[in-house]
């Protein structure tokens, strides 16, 4: 018994607060799962297993096909969202990192700006067919000018 008391006093309050937190998290999860199983509806309706999104039943059974532009926009969002995350972390610790941190952030912003300019120049940001046709005509005119 003395060994258990010695162990408890040696571990310290940080260990016990973390242990209590983990036990509380598992307890709340168990209460929610058991409560929903006991109190939840037991409907056997015909449309019970039919998928829906935001309360709207899907109109067709096949999968929705999305264009590549959708994924391109998603990648741009992730890239620039992560940029904002890094800049926020810098803003929080700007005094601690000093000029070296400022230089690193400036290089980071320069690289992202250069990549954005590159994407705009190659036409990755041209979304409409009209813009693509205009760009193709401009590239063709430049190629014709160089070949002469």
Secondary structure, DSSP 4 states (H G I P E B T S, - for coil): -HHHHHHHHHHHHHHHHHHHHHHHHHHHHHHHHHHHHHHS-----TTTT--EETTEE-S-SSPPP--HHHHHHHHHHHHHHHHHHHHHHHHHTHHHHHHHHHHHHHHHHHHHHHHHHHHHHHTTT--SHHHHHHHHHHHHHHHHHHH-
